Amino acid sequence: AGVELETTHSSNVVAEVRDGISADKSVINLTGGATGSFTIEADNVTNFNHTGRIGNGGVLSGTGANIDHTVTANVTAEVGDYVDLDAKSIQMDAVNKIVKPSGTHFRGDQGGVIDGTNVDSDIDIDLTTKTIIGDNSTLDVTGDKLAPGAFSLNALNDLEVYEKINLISGGLVAGAGAFVDIDLTTNIAAVE
């Protein structure tokens, strides 16, 4: 007897100024406004979790669990191709946050004359987070020495992932195994 737990999460977040036309660039001028600031933010928060419990007993007992989590999250903050942007300040942020809270996620209580229990937990995470300035585009910040404009381009992957398995096994011949694999298959956070 065994337990199978599986979660899959996939997301694609894009905040963008679309491409202009090569013959006639898109022009965005914010320098005449009160604040004159340009901000583009692309944020993703993925929360995932599981809880499970197994219990068994007898002369010959054994059970197990297989837990699989797959997270794929893409986040892009972008100014496309052929865009001229003038502002008093420019901020672009792409943020990808992955959360699996702390605590006991799986518990197994086993007992028997001959007892064996295994729990296997696999977490696969694939993150691509980018702030992009397109081809043939310009971003200009206008200011003076007393009030210079801010220019900030950021890409961040923030992971808070915990896994805890408690196994209690008792018997004349007893054995238990807990195996956790957290695999960050892709971890890209880039400004291009």
TORMAR-611451 format. One record per residue (C-alpha): residue number from 1; residue in one letter; x, y, z. Coordinates in nm, 3 decimals. Example, Ala and Ser with C-alpha at 12.3 -4.5 7.8 and 13.67 -1.06 7.14 Angstrom:
+-----+------+---------+---------+---------+
:  nr : rest :       x :       y :       z :
+-----+------+---------+---------+---------+
:   1 :    A :   1.230 :  -0.450 :   0.780 :
:   2 :    S :   1.367 :  -0.106 :   0.714 :
+-----+------+---------+---------+---------+
! end
This chain:
+-----+------+---------+---------+---------+
:  nr : rest :       x :       y :       z :
+-----+------+---------+---------+---------+
:   1 :    A :   0.000 :   0.000 :   0.000 :
:   2 :    G :   0.123 :   0.350 :  -0.070 :
:   3 :    V :   0.039 :   0.715 :  -0.107 :
:   4 :    E :   0.092 :   0.928 :  -0.418 :
:   5 :    L :   0.084 :   1.309 :  -0.390 :
:   6 :    E :   0.142 :   1.533 :  -0.692 :
:   7 :    T :   0.115 :   1.905 :  -0.765 :
:   8 :    T :   0.195 :   2.093 :  -1.085 :
:   9 :    H :   0.209 :   2.470 :  -1.123 :
:  10 :    S :   0.285 :   2.663 :  -1.440 :
:  11 :    S :   0.269 :   3.041 :  -1.484 :
:  12 :    N :   0.374 :   3.303 :  -1.736 :
:  13 :    V :   0.362 :   3.670 :  -1.626 :
:  14 :    V :   0.444 :   3.950 :  -1.870 :
:  15 :    A :   0.433 :   4.328 :  -1.819 :
:  16 :    E :   0.544 :   4.510 :  -2.132 :
:  17 :    V :   0.553 :   4.804 :  -2.363 :
:  18 :    R :   0.502 :   4.642 :  -2.701 :
:  19 :    D :   0.730 :   4.674 :  -3.002 :
:  20 :    G :   0.729 :   4.986 :  -3.212 :
:  21 :    I :   0.762 :   4.986 :  -3.590 :
:  22 :    S :   1.118 :   4.999 :  -3.724 :
:  23 :    A :   1.048 :   5.279 :  -3.974 :
:  24 :    D :   0.874 :   5.495 :  -3.711 :
:  25 :    K :   0.979 :   5.425 :  -3.351 :
:  26 :    S :   0.723 :   5.448 :  -3.073 :
:  27 :    V :   0.804 :   5.756 :  -2.865 :
:  28 :    I :   0.702 :   5.782 :  -2.500 :
:  29 :    N :   0.788 :   6.112 :  -2.333 :
:  30 :    L :   0.698 :   6.146 :  -1.965 :
:  31 :    T :   0.929 :   6.438 :  -1.882 :
:  32 :    G :   0.647 :   6.694 :  -1.898 :
:  33 :    G :   0.436 :   6.525 :  -1.629 :
:  34 :    A :   0.432 :   6.603 :  -1.258 :
:  35 :    T :   0.629 :   6.295 :  -1.150 :
:  36 :    G :   0.753 :   6.195 :  -1.492 :
:  37 :    S :   0.825 :   5.844 :  -1.367 :
:  38 :    F :   0.802 :   5.523 :  -1.566 :
:  39 :    T :   0.753 :   5.198 :  -1.372 :
:  40 :    I :   0.688 :   4.851 :  -1.507 :
:  41 :    E :   0.659 :   4.559 :  -1.264 :
:  42 :    A :   0.600 :   4.193 :  -1.339 :
:  43 :    D :   0.549 :   3.990 :  -1.019 :
:  44 :    N :   0.466 :   3.624 :  -0.963 :
:  45 :    V :   0.409 :   3.448 :  -0.631 :
:  46 :    T :   0.368 :   3.070 :  -0.640 :
:  47 :    N :   0.252 :   2.900 :  -0.320 :
:  48 :    F :   0.242 :   2.522 :  -0.306 :
:  49 :    N :   0.225 :   2.265 :  -0.029 :
:  50 :    H :   0.106 :   1.920 :   0.075 :
:  51 :    T :   0.032 :   1.727 :   0.390 :
:  52 :    G :   0.003 :   1.354 :   0.418 :
:  53 :    R :   0.002 :   1.073 :   0.669 :
:  54 :    I :   0.044 :   0.698 :   0.656 :
:  55 :    G :   0.003 :   0.442 :   0.932 :
:  56 :    N :   0.031 :   0.066 :   0.929 :
:  57 :    G :   0.093 :  -0.224 :   1.162 :
:  58 :    G :   0.092 :  -0.604 :   1.174 :
:  59 :    V :   0.321 :  -0.905 :   1.161 :
:  60 :    L :   0.463 :  -0.795 :   0.823 :
:  61 :    S :   0.405 :  -0.428 :   0.746 :
:  62 :    G :   0.539 :  -0.181 :   0.499 :
:  63 :    T :   0.411 :   0.110 :   0.309 :
:  64 :    G :   0.545 :   0.421 :   0.147 :
:  65 :    A :   0.475 :   0.749 :  -0.018 :
:  66 :    N :   0.585 :   0.921 :  -0.335 :
:  67 :    I :   0.550 :   1.301 :  -0.344 :
:  68 :    D :   0.615 :   1.505 :  -0.659 :
:  69 :    H :   0.593 :   1.883 :  -0.700 :
:  70 :    T :   0.670 :   2.058 :  -1.030 :
:  71 :    V :   0.686 :   2.439 :  -1.054 :
:  72 :    T :   0.753 :   2.627 :  -1.377 :
:  73 :    A :   0.732 :   3.006 :  -1.353 :
:  74 :    N :   0.833 :   3.264 :  -1.615 :
:  75 :    V :   0.828 :   3.638 :  -1.542 :
:  76 :    T :   0.916 :   3.915 :  -1.790 :
:  77 :    A :   0.922 :   4.296 :  -1.758 :
:  78 :    E :   0.997 :   4.432 :  -2.103 :
:  79 :    V :   1.026 :   4.739 :  -2.320 :
:  80 :    G :   0.997 :   4.601 :  -2.673 :
:  81 :    D :   1.194 :   4.675 :  -2.988 :
:  82 :    Y :   1.199 :   5.022 :  -3.150 :
:  83 :    V :   1.082 :   5.222 :  -2.847 :
:  84 :    D :   1.222 :   5.561 :  -2.736 :
:  85 :    L :   1.136 :   5.628 :  -2.371 :
:  86 :    D :   1.214 :   5.956 :  -2.194 :
:  87 :    A :   1.128 :   5.997 :  -1.825 :
:  88 :    K :   1.242 :   6.167 :  -1.505 :
:  89 :    S :   1.293 :   5.822 :  -1.350 :
:  90 :    I :   1.276 :   5.466 :  -1.482 :
:  91 :    Q :   1.222 :   5.150 :  -1.280 :
:  92 :    M :   1.167 :   4.801 :  -1.422 :
:  93 :    D :   1.129 :   4.495 :  -1.199 :
:  94 :    A :   1.074 :   4.126 :  -1.272 :
:  95 :    V :   1.022 :   3.924 :  -0.952 :
:  96 :    N :   0.953 :   3.552 :  -0.917 :
:  97 :    K :   0.877 :   3.428 :  -0.563 :
:  98 :    I :   0.829 :   3.059 :  -0.482 :
:  99 :    V :   0.692 :   2.961 :  -0.138 :
: 100 :    K :   0.647 :   2.620 :   0.023 :
: 101 :    P :   0.594 :   2.685 :   0.395 :
: 102 :    S :   0.782 :   2.524 :   0.681 :
: 103 :    G :   0.629 :   2.265 :   0.912 :
: 104 :    T :   0.576 :   1.889 :   0.898 :
: 105 :    H :   0.455 :   1.800 :   0.551 :
: 106 :    F :   0.435 :   1.424 :   0.586 :
: 107 :    R :   0.413 :   1.188 :   0.881 :
: 108 :    G :   0.439 :   0.811 :   0.892 :
: 109 :    D :   0.369 :   0.589 :   1.193 :
: 110 :    Q :   0.453 :   0.222 :   1.142 :
: 111 :    G :   0.479 :  -0.085 :   1.361 :
: 112 :    G :   0.502 :  -0.461 :   1.317 :
: 113 :    V :   0.724 :  -0.763 :   1.366 :
: 114 :    I :   0.894 :  -0.682 :   1.034 :
: 115 :    D :   0.841 :  -0.320 :   0.928 :
: 116 :    G :   0.973 :  -0.101 :   0.646 :
: 117 :    T :   0.862 :   0.240 :   0.529 :
: 118 :    N :   1.003 :   0.477 :   0.267 :
: 119 :    V :   0.893 :   0.827 :   0.175 :
: 120 :    D :   1.036 :   0.994 :  -0.136 :
: 121 :    S :   0.974 :   1.366 :  -0.202 :
: 122 :    D :   1.087 :   1.533 :  -0.526 :
: 123 :    I :   1.051 :   1.907 :  -0.588 :
: 124 :    D :   1.149 :   2.035 :  -0.935 :
: 125 :    I :   1.161 :   2.413 :  -0.985 :
: 126 :    D :   1.220 :   2.589 :  -1.318 :
: 127 :    L :   1.245 :   2.973 :  -1.301 :
: 128 :    T :   1.313 :   3.223 :  -1.579 :
: 129 :    T :   1.289 :   3.587 :  -1.469 :
: 130 :    K :   1.397 :   3.866 :  -1.704 :
: 131 :    T :   1.393 :   4.243 :  -1.741 :
: 132 :    I :   1.444 :   4.315 :  -2.110 :
: 133 :    I :   1.520 :   4.625 :  -2.316 :
: 134 :    G :   1.442 :   4.542 :  -2.679 :
: 135 :    D :   1.661 :   4.588 :  -2.983 :
: 136 :    N :   1.693 :   4.942 :  -3.120 :
: 137 :    S :   1.526 :   5.090 :  -2.811 :
: 138 :    T :   1.654 :   5.374 :  -2.593 :
: 139 :    L :   1.570 :   5.465 :  -2.236 :
: 140 :    D :   1.671 :   5.815 :  -2.126 :
: 141 :    V :   1.644 :   5.962 :  -1.776 :
: 142 :    T :   1.627 :   6.341 :  -1.751 :
: 143 :    G :   1.730 :   6.520 :  -1.434 :
: 144 :    D :   1.976 :   6.768 :  -1.289 :
: 145 :    K :   2.256 :   6.744 :  -1.035 :
: 146 :    L :   2.027 :   6.847 :  -0.747 :
: 147 :    A :   1.750 :   6.605 :  -0.841 :
: 148 :    P :   1.894 :   6.333 :  -1.062 :
: 149 :    G :   1.654 :   6.079 :  -1.197 :
: 150 :    A :   1.664 :   5.717 :  -1.084 :
: 151 :    F :   1.739 :   5.439 :  -1.331 :
: 152 :    S :   1.680 :   5.088 :  -1.194 :
: 153 :    L :   1.648 :   4.757 :  -1.380 :
: 154 :    N :   1.606 :   4.444 :  -1.165 :
: 155 :    A :   1.538 :   4.071 :  -1.195 :
: 156 :    L :   1.500 :   3.855 :  -0.883 :
: 157 :    N :   1.422 :   3.493 :  -0.800 :
: 158 :    D :   1.323 :   3.451 :  -0.434 :
: 159 :    L :   1.277 :   3.097 :  -0.301 :
: 160 :    E :   1.146 :   2.994 :   0.040 :
: 161 :    V :   1.104 :   2.618 :   0.006 :
: 162 :    Y :   1.093 :   2.377 :   0.300 :
: 163 :    E :   1.026 :   2.004 :   0.323 :
: 164 :    K :   0.996 :   1.804 :   0.645 :
: 165 :    I :   0.912 :   1.435 :   0.677 :
: 166 :    N :   0.866 :   1.260 :   1.013 :
: 167 :    L :   0.880 :   0.879 :   1.019 :
: 168 :    I :   0.832 :   0.670 :   1.329 :
: 169 :    S :   0.897 :   0.300 :   1.283 :
: 170 :    G :   0.892 :   0.029 :   1.546 :
: 171 :    G :   0.908 :  -0.348 :   1.550 :
: 172 :    L :   1.142 :  -0.645 :   1.592 :
: 173 :    V :   1.304 :  -0.568 :   1.255 :
: 174 :    A :   1.231 :  -0.207 :   1.163 :
: 175 :    G :   1.362 :   0.035 :   0.904 :
: 176 :    A :   1.250 :   0.365 :   0.763 :
: 177 :    G :   1.381 :   0.597 :   0.495 :
: 178 :    A :   1.296 :   0.954 :   0.404 :
: 179 :    F :   1.445 :   1.098 :   0.086 :
: 180 :    V :   1.405 :   1.462 :  -0.020 :
: 181 :    D :   1.533 :   1.608 :  -0.347 :
: 182 :    I :   1.484 :   1.980 :  -0.419 :
: 183 :    D :   1.610 :   2.044 :  -0.772 :
: 184 :    L :   1.637 :   2.394 :  -0.915 :
: 185 :    T :   1.658 :   2.285 :  -1.279 :
: 186 :    T :   1.659 :   2.642 :  -1.419 :
: 187 :    N :   1.744 :   2.951 :  -1.216 :
: 188 :    I :   1.769 :   3.249 :  -1.450 :
: 189 :    A :   1.733 :   3.605 :  -1.321 :
: 190 :    A :   1.873 :   3.843 :  -1.582 :
: 191 :    V :   1.861 :   4.197 :  -1.715 :
: 192 :    E :   1.907 :   4.195 :  -2.091 :
+-----+------+---------+---------+---------+
! end
